[in-house]
Amino acid sequence: MSQAERAAADPIRVAVVYAKPARQVWLDVEVPPGTTVEQAIERSGILRHCPEIDLSRQKVGVHAKICALDAVLEDGARVEIYRPITADPDALAARAGSD
């Protein structure tokens, strides 16, 4: 499908989500077929709501599976922006086991 055909096609609905420590941000957005993860994130406006998001450093996924920013979305996709890990899970587990 050409870019012009995609633009003329019915939009698809996706959600863009980001979990802050105190609350979850969930934004529904309509995008044209062929939209990538990065394009949906930009179009959702979540980067204005959560300026701490850095797509060059944070991982993203669709329905709990990590993917690239250039992955093409399907209707109903849930785009997830993951917060950086601030503690080493192995160190935490070792510390918990020694208590």
C-alpha positions in Angstrom: 0.0 0.0 0.0 1.4 3.4 -1.0 1.7 6.3 1.4 -1.2 8.1 -0.3 -3.4 5.0 0.0 -2.5 4.6 3.7 -3.4 8.3 4.3 -6.8 7.7 2.6 -7.5 4.5 4.5 -9.6 4.5 7.7 -7.5 5.4 10.7 -6.6 2.8 13.3 -6.9 3.3 17.1 -3.9 2.7 19.3 -3.1 3.6 22.9 0.1 5.1 24.2 0.9 4.5 27.8 3.5 5.4 30.4 3.5 4.5 34.1 4.9 7.2 36.3 5.6 6.2 40.0 2.4 8.0 41.2 0.1 7.6 38.2 -0.4 6.0 34.8 -0.8 8.1 31.6 -3.0 6.5 29.0 -3.7 8.3 25.7 -5.9 6.9 22.9 -5.0 8.2 19.5 -6.2 7.6 15.9 -3.4 7.2 13.4 -3.2 6.2 9.7 -2.4 2.6 8.9 1.4 2.1 8.6 2.1 4.4 11.5 5.2 3.4 13.5 5.6 3.3 17.3 7.6 6.5 17.3 5.1 8.3 15.1 2.2 7.2 17.4 4.1 8.4 20.5 4.7 11.8 18.9 1.2 12.1 17.7 -0.3 11.2 21.1 1.3 14.2 22.8 2.6 12.1 25.6 6.0 13.8 25.3 4.4 17.1 26.3 2.7 15.5 29.3 5.8 13.6 30.4 8.9 15.6 29.4 11.1 13.2 31.3 10.6 10.6 28.6 13.8 10.2 26.5 13.1 7.8 23.6 16.9 7.6 22.9 17.4 5.9 26.2 14.1 4.3 27.2 12.8 1.0 25.8 9.4 0.8 24.2 7.1 -2.1 23.5 3.7 -3.2 22.2 1.6 -5.4 24.4 4.5 -6.1 26.8 6.9 -7.1 24.0 9.9 -4.8 23.5 10.1 -3.5 20.0 11.9 -0.9 17.9 10.6 2.7 17.4 10.2 1.9 13.7 7.9 -1.1 14.3 4.6 -0.6 12.4 1.4 -0.7 14.5 -1.8 -2.6 14.0 -5.3 -1.5 15.1 -5.8 -1.9 18.8 -2.0 -1.8 19.7 -1.0 -0.6 23.1 2.3 1.2 22.9 4.2 1.1 26.2 7.1 3.4 27.2 9.1 1.8 29.9 10.8 3.7 32.7 14.5 3.2 33.1 15.5 0.6 35.7 16.9 2.5 38.7 18.1 -0.6 40.7 19.8 -3.8 39.7 17.2 -6.6 40.1 19.9 -9.2 40.9 21.4 -7.0 43.7 17.9 -6.5 45.2 17.2 -10.2 45.1 20.5 -11.0 46.7 19.9 -8.4 49.4 16.4 -9.8 50.1 17.8 -13.3 50.3 20.3 -12.3 52.9 17.7 -10.9 55.3 
